[in-house]
Amino acid sequence: MDLSIILMIIGIVLIVLSFFFKNSAKKVEQDVEELSISIFQETNNLKRRLKIVEEELLLEPEFQIKSPATKNPTLHNPKVQQVMQAVQQAAQVKKSESIPNNPKPIHDIIISQVLELNKQGLSIADISIRSNLTEEQVQQVIANGGR
């Protein structure tokens, strides 16, 4: 008789405890769901940022040299001025060079970017600036349709 009473009391205690554990299980489920949503949002943000960085890397800024009129005291040295002039001349020659006889092949990503920018209605000059290609290369890519 005593054993049956003890078993009944243990059963009732376990039933009461099960109600408390169900609430904590629901809380854990909600926490996991919130965590998965936040991870999903962060992943999307990272993908968007990565896409922006990739687009920026395709557009290389032009190399520019500061004029000798800056207030740097080392520029008053004649040797430094000669070197600066040589660098400026080399940069001007590089800019004024035409397309070589054997141009480098254009990467598929840049071709698709040029075609997409053309579909968006940008001018050839704008596409040339954004894709770091010459206007002739852009016209060639558009004429060939990416082939």
PETA-V991203 format. One record per pair of residues at least 4 apart in sequence whose C-alpha atoms are under 6 Angstrom apart, sorted by the first residue. I is the first residue (numbers start at 0). J is the second residue. Records with the same first field share a line. If there is no record, write none. Layout:
BEGIN
I: J ; J
END
This chain:
BEGIN
45: 49
58: 129 ; 130
74: 79 ; 80
110: 145
116: 121
117: 121
123: 127
126: 130
127: 131 ; 132 ; 133 ; 134
138: 142
140: 144 ; 145
END
